[in-house]
Amino acid sequence: MKIRVSYSELVSGPGFNNRRAEAELEVTVENKADIEGTYKKAWERVKSEVKRQLTISNDNDEVPF
């Protein structure tokens, strides 16, 4: 059995400086009794990946105004 977990987030900044991040993970579940635990681990992984993408600082970021 396979489960797919996806998560995205949009962070609004000043002016039109919006940042978007998304992550998706597909996991094959071997033991159906542990499907909830596998889903929780996958959910935490995609959330942490999105947070990582949003916290990457770019020195070339400029406000368009």
N, CA, C and O atoms as a printed pandas DataFrame, in Angstrom:
     atom_number atom_name residue_name chain_id  residue_number  x_coord  y_coord  z_coord
0              1         N          MET        A               1    0.839   -1.165    0.000
1              2        CA          MET        A               1    0.000    0.000    0.000
2              3         C          MET        A               1    0.892    1.239    0.000
3              4         O          MET        A               1    1.907    1.278    0.697
4              5         N          LYS        A               2    0.517    2.240   -0.775
5              6        CA          LYS        A               2    1.277    3.480   -0.836
6              7         C          LYS        A               2    0.418    4.626   -0.310
7              8         O          LYS        A               2   -0.790    4.680   -0.539
8              9         N          ILE        A               3    1.077    5.540    0.402
9             10        CA          ILE        A               3    0.401    6.760    0.825
10            11         C          ILE        A               3    1.227    7.941    0.328
11            12         O          ILE        A               3    2.454    7.873    0.257
12            13         N          ARG        A               4    0.539    9.010   -0.010
13            14        CA          ARG        A               4    1.196   10.222   -0.486
14            15         C          ARG        A               4    0.810   11.362    0.441
15            16         O          ARG        A               4   -0.364   11.584    0.736
16            17         N          VAL        A               5    1.829   12.075    0.888
17            18        CA          VAL        A               5    1.627   13.201    1.791
18            19         C          VAL        A               5    2.212   14.431    1.124
19            20         O          VAL        A               5    3.360   14.415    0.679
20            21         N          SER        A               6    1.428   15.499    1.054
21            22        CA          SER        A               6    1.936   16.743    0.481
22            23         C          SER        A               6    1.532   17.911    1.371
23            24         O          SER        A               6    0.510   17.874    2.055
24            25         N          TYR        A               7    2.365   18.946    1.341
25            26        CA          TYR        A               7    2.140   20.122    2.181
26            27         C          TYR        A               7    2.737   21.323    1.476
27            28         O          TYR        A               7    3.819   21.230    0.897
28            29         N          SER        A               8    2.047   22.444    1.520
29            30        CA          SER        A               8    2.589   23.680    0.957
30            31         C          SER        A               8    2.204   24.839    1.866
31            32         O          SER        A               8    1.238   24.775    2.628
32            33         N          GLU        A               9    2.990   25.893    1.756
33            34        CA          GLU        A               9    2.766   27.056    2.602
34            35         C          GLU        A               9    3.171   28.302    1.836
35            36         O          GLU        A               9    4.157   28.294    1.099
36            37         N          LEU        A              10    2.404   29.376    2.012
37            38        CA          LEU        A              10    2.691   30.659    1.392
38            39         C          LEU        A              10    2.912   31.680    2.494
39            40         O          LEU        A              10    2.075   31.836    3.383
40            41         N          VAL        A              11    4.038   32.375    2.435
41            42        CA          VAL        A              11    4.367   33.385    3.428
42            43         C          VAL        A              11    4.363   34.741    2.727
43            44         O          VAL        A              11    5.107   34.956    1.770
44            45         N          SER        A              12    3.531   35.640    3.204
45            46        CA          SER        A              12    3.443   36.977    2.617
46            47         C          SER        A              12    4.469   37.893    3.248
47            48         O          SER        A              12    4.661   37.905    4.463
48            49         N          GLY        A              13    5.118   38.653    2.398
49            50        CA          GLY        A              13    6.099   39.619    2.865
50            51         C          GLY        A              13    5.644   41.020    2.524
51            52         O          GLY        A              13    4.508   41.219    2.095
52            53         N          PRO        A              14    6.508   41.984    2.706
53            54        CA          PRO        A              14    6.140   43.354    2.373
54            55         C          PRO        A              14    5.976   43.526    0.859
55            56         O          PRO        A              14    6.714   42.932    0.073
56            57         N          GLY        A              15    5.013   44.336    0.473
57            58        CA          GLY        A              15    4.769   44.555   -0.951
58            59         C          GLY        A              15    4.277   43.283   -1.613
59            60         O          GLY        A              15    3.341   42.646   -1.128
60            61         N          PHE        A              16    4.896   42.916   -2.702
61            62        CA          PHE        A              16    4.531   41.686   -3.414
62            63         C          PHE        A              16    5.586   40.607   -3.209
63            64         O          PHE        A              16    5.775   39.752   -4.074
64            65         N          ASN        A              17    6.262   40.641   -2.090
65            66        CA          ASN        A              17    7.347   39.717   -1.797
66            67         C          ASN        A              17    6.795   38.476   -1.087
67            68         O          ASN        A              17    6.996   38.300    0.114
68            69         N          ASN        A              18    6.107   37.631   -1.831
69            70        CA          ASN        A              18    5.555   36.396   -1.283
70            71         C          ASN        A              18    6.497   35.241   -1.582
71            72         O          ASN        A              18    7.118   35.184   -2.643
72            73         N          ARG        A              19    6.592   34.327   -0.631
73            74        CA          ARG        A              19    7.427   33.135   -0.818
74            75         C          ARG        A              19    6.562   31.912   -0.624
75            76         O          ARG        A              19    5.754   31.845    0.302
76            77         N          ARG        A              20    6.742   30.934   -1.512
77            78        CA          ARG        A              20    5.949   29.715   -1.472
78            79         C          ARG        A              20    6.889   28.521   -1.434
79            80         O          ARG        A              20    7.926   28.506   -2.098
80            81         N          ALA        A              21    6.513   27.529   -0.653
81            82        CA          ALA        A              21    7.291   26.295   -0.588
82            83         C          ALA        A              21    6.334   25.116   -0.536
83            84         O          ALA        A              21    5.236   25.209    0.012
84            85         N          GLU        A              22    6.768   24.017   -1.109
85            86        CA          GLU        A              22    5.943   22.807   -1.073
86            87         C          GLU        A              22    6.821   21.570   -1.082
87            88         O          GLU        A              22    7.959   21.587   -1.552
88            89         N          ALA        A              23    6.255   20.499   -0.548
89            90        CA          ALA        A              23    6.961   19.215   -0.519
90            91         C          ALA        A              23    5.937   18.097   -0.632
91            92         O          ALA        A              23    4.801   18.223   -0.172
92            93         N          GLU        A              24    6.351   17.020   -1.241
93            94        CA          GLU        A              24    5.479   15.865   -1.406
94            95         C          GLU        A              24    6.317   14.602   -1.210
95            96         O          GLU        A              24    7.463   14.526   -1.654
96            97         N          LEU        A              25    5.737   13.632   -0.550
97            98        CA          LEU        A              25    6.444   12.394   -0.247
98            99         C          LEU        A              25    5.489   11.225   -0.450
99           100         O          LEU        A              25    4.350   11.254    0.016
100          101         N          GLU        A              26    5.958   10.205   -1.144
101          102        CA          GLU        A              26    5.171    8.988   -1.330
102          103         C          GLU        A              26    5.904    7.848   -0.635
103          104         O          GLU        A              26    7.090    7.620   -0.876
104          105         N          VAL        A              27    5.189    7.139    0.228
105          106        CA          VAL        A              27    5.784    6.094    1.049
106          107         C          VAL        A              27    5.041    4.788    0.814
107          108         O          VAL        A              27    3.813    4.765    0.730
108          109         N          THR        A              28    5.793    3.707    0.709
109          110        CA          THR        A              28    5.203    2.377    0.629
110          111         C          THR        A              28    5.127    1.795    2.029
111          112         O          THR        A              28    6.135    1.704    2.730
112          113         N          VAL        A              29    3.923    1.402    2.433
113          114        CA          VAL        A              29    3.699    0.860    3.768
114          115         C          VAL        A              29    3.699   -0.663    3.675
115          116         O          VAL        A              29    2.861   -1.262    3.001
116          117         N          GLU        A              30    4.648   -1.267    4.363
117          118        CA          GLU        A              30    4.754   -2.727    4.362
118          119         C          GLU        A              30    3.774   -3.348    5.358
119          120         O          GLU        A              30    3.086   -4.319    5.045
120          121         N          ASN        A              31    3.722   -2.780    6.546
121          122        CA          ASN        A              31    2.879   -3.315    7.613
122          123         C          ASN        A              31    1.661   -2.408    7.779
123          124         O          ASN        A              31    1.797   -1.285    8.264
124          125         N          LYS        A              32    0.494   -2.867    7.391
125          126        CA          LYS        A              32   -0.703   -2.032    7.445
126          127         C          LYS        A              32   -1.104   -1.678    8.871
127          128         O          LYS        A              32   -1.858   -0.728    9.083
128          129         N          ALA        A              33   -0.616   -2.418    9.835
129          130        CA          ALA        A              33   -0.921   -2.099   11.229
130          131         C          ALA        A              33   -0.198   -0.836   11.670
131          132         O          ALA        A              33   -0.621   -0.184   12.624
132          133         N          ASP        A              34    0.892   -0.481   10.986
133          134        CA          ASP        A              34    1.685    0.691   11.345
134          135         C          ASP        A              34    1.457    1.855   10.382
135          136         O          ASP        A              34    2.319    2.723   10.245
136          137         N          ILE        A              35    0.310    1.878    9.721
137          138        CA          ILE        A              35    0.049    2.912    8.721
138          139         C          ILE        A              35   -0.056    4.300    9.360
139          140         O          ILE        A              35    0.382    5.286    8.766
140          141         N          GLU        A              36   -0.620    4.385   10.541
141          142        CA          GLU        A              36   -0.763    5.686   11.204
142          143         C          GLU        A              36    0.599    6.258   11.596
143          144         O          GLU        A              36    0.851    7.449   11.410
144          145         N          GLY        A              37    1.467    5.422   12.131
145          146        CA          GLY        A              37    2.809    5.867   12.497
146          147         C          GLY        A              37    3.616    6.284   11.282
147          148         O          GLY        A              37    4.355    7.268   11.329
148          149         N          THR        A              38    3.478    5.543   10.200
149          150        CA          THR        A              38    4.177    5.881    8.962
150          151         C          THR        A              38    3.677    7.212    8.417
151          152         O          THR        A              38    4.467    8.027    7.940
152          153         N          TYR        A              39    2.366    7.433    8.486
153          154        CA          TYR        A              39    1.797    8.697    8.023
154          155         C          TYR        A              39    2.307    9.861    8.869
155          156         O          TYR        A              39    2.657   10.909    8.326
156          157         N          LYS        A              40    2.353    9.694   10.175
157          158        CA          LYS        A              40    2.825   10.775   11.053
158          159         C          LYS        A              40    4.278   11.134   10.758
159          160         O          LYS        A              40    4.635   12.312   10.740
160          161         N          LYS        A              41    5.124   10.118   10.524
161          162        CA          LYS        A              41    6.528   10.378   10.196
162          163         C          LYS        A              41    6.653   11.107    8.862
163          164         O          LYS        A              41    7.454   12.032    8.729
164          165         N          ALA        A              42    5.862   10.692    7.880
165          166        CA          ALA        A              42    5.896   11.344    6.573
166          167         C          ALA        A              42    5.395   12.782    6.676
167          168         O          ALA        A              42    5.947   13.677    6.037
168          169         N          TRP        A              43    4.364   13.007    7.467
169          170        CA          TRP        A              43    3.819   14.350    7.661
170          171         C          TRP        A              43    4.865   15.277    8.285
171          172         O          TRP        A              43    5.021   16.418    7.850
172          173         N          GLU        A              44    5.575   14.792    9.292
173          174        CA          GLU        A              44    6.615   15.605    9.928
174          175         C          GLU        A              44    7.756   15.910    8.956
175          176         O          GLU        A              44    8.325   17.001    8.982
176          177         N          ARG        A              45    8.086   14.946    8.107
177          178        CA          ARG        A              45    9.166   15.157    7.130
178          179         C          ARG        A              45    8.800   16.223    6.106
179          180         O          ARG        A              45    9.625   17.079    5.787
180          181         N          VAL        A              46    7.573   16.183    5.583
181          182        CA          VAL        A              46    7.200   17.187    4.582
182          183         C          VAL        A              46    7.058   18.571    5.221
183          184         O          VAL        A              46    7.406   19.577    4.603
184          185         N          LYS        A              47    6.550   18.627    6.452
185          186        CA          LYS        A              47    6.440   19.923    7.129
186          187         C          LYS        A              47    7.822   20.516    7.401
187          188         O          LYS        A              47    8.027   21.715    7.214
188          189         N          SER        A              48    8.762   19.691    7.836
189          190        CA          SER        A              48   10.102   20.205    8.118
190          191         C          SER        A              48   10.804   20.639    6.824
191          192         O          SER        A              48   11.575   21.599    6.841
192          193         N          GLU        A              49   10.554   19.957    5.718
193          194        CA          GLU        A              49   11.142   20.348    4.437
194          195         C          GLU        A              49   10.601   21.703    3.979
195          196         O          GLU        A              49   11.357   22.532    3.474
196          197         N          VAL        A              50    9.309   21.928    4.151
197          198        CA          VAL        A              50    8.723   23.217    3.782
198          199         C          VAL        A              50    9.289   24.330    4.660
199          200         O          VAL        A              50    9.630   25.403    4.163
200          201         N          LYS        A              51    9.388   24.078    5.945
201          202        CA          LYS        A              51    9.968   25.078    6.847
202          203         C          LYS        A              51   11.418   25.373    6.465
203          204         O          LYS        A              51   11.849   26.525    6.517
204          205         N          ARG        A              52   12.176   24.338    6.081
205          206        CA          ARG        A              52   13.565   24.521    5.664
206          207         C          ARG        A              52   13.631   25.389    4.411
207          208         O          ARG        A              52   14.475   26.280    4.318
208          209         N          GLN        A              53   12.755   25.137    3.456
209          210        CA          GLN        A              53   12.745   25.924    2.230
210          211         C          GLN        A              53   12.402   27.382    2.504
211          212         O          GLN        A              53   12.936   28.279    1.852
212          213         N          LEU        A              54   11.523   27.622    3.454
213          214        CA          LEU        A              54   11.109   28.993    3.749
214          215         C          LEU        A              54   12.150   29.751    4.571
215          216         O          LEU        A              54   12.177   30.981    4.544
216          217         N          THR        A              55   13.001   29.039    5.295
217          218        CA          THR        A              55   13.986   29.724    6.130
218          219         C          THR        A              55   15.334   29.911    5.444
219          220         O          THR        A              55   16.233   30.527    6.016
220          221         N          ILE        A              56   15.487   29.397    4.242
221          222        CA          ILE        A              56   16.735   29.625    3.503
222          223         C          ILE        A              56   16.813   31.109    3.186
223          224         O          ILE        A              56   15.938   31.659    2.519
224          225         N          SER        A              57   17.863   31.749    3.667
225          226        CA          SER        A              57   18.017   33.180    3.416
226          227         C          SER        A              57   18.768   33.379    2.114
227          228         O          SER        A              57   19.746   32.690    1.823
228          229         N          ASN        A              58   18.299   34.314    1.359
229          230        CA          ASN        A              58   18.935   34.641    0.090
230          231         C          ASN        A              58   19.448   36.069    0.192
231          232         O          ASN        A              58   18.659   36.994    0.378
232          233         N          ASP        A              59   20.750   36.261    0.073
233          234        CA          ASP        A              59   21.344   37.581    0.215
234          235         C          ASP        A              59   20.935   38.524   -0.910
235          236         O          ASP        A              59   21.083   39.740   -0.786
236          237         N          ASN        A              60   20.421   37.971   -2.006
237          238        CA          ASN        A              60   20.021   38.800   -3.139
238          239         C          ASN        A              60   18.555   39.215   -3.068
239          240         O          ASN        A              60   18.040   39.830   -4.002
240          241         N          ASP        A              61   17.884   38.886   -1.976
241          242        CA          ASP        A              61   16.487   39.291   -1.834
242          243         C          ASP        A              61   16.396   40.806   -1.767
243          244         O          ASP        A              61   17.089   41.448   -0.978
244          245         N          GLU        A              62   15.545   41.361   -2.593
245          246        CA          GLU        A              62   15.342   42.792   -2.593
246          247         C          GLU        A              62   13.853   43.077   -2.592
247          248         O          GLU        A              62   13.078   42.379   -3.245
248          249         N          VAL        A              63   13.466   44.081   -1.874
249          250        CA          VAL        A              63   12.079   44.526   -1.891
250          251         C          VAL        A              63   11.885   45.310   -3.186
251          252         O          VAL        A              63   12.710   46.168   -3.499
252          253         N          PRO        A              64   10.834   45.049   -3.942
253          254        CA          PRO        A              64   10.708   45.671   -5.262
254          255         C          PRO        A              64   10.449   47.165   -5.242
255          256         O          PRO        A              64   10.376   47.775   -6.308
256          257         N          PHE        A              65   10.307   47.784   -4.074
257          258        CA          PHE        A              65   10.022   49.230   -4.024
258          259         C          PHE        A              65   11.203   49.981   -3.495
259          260         O          PHE        A              65   11.154   51.205   -3.379
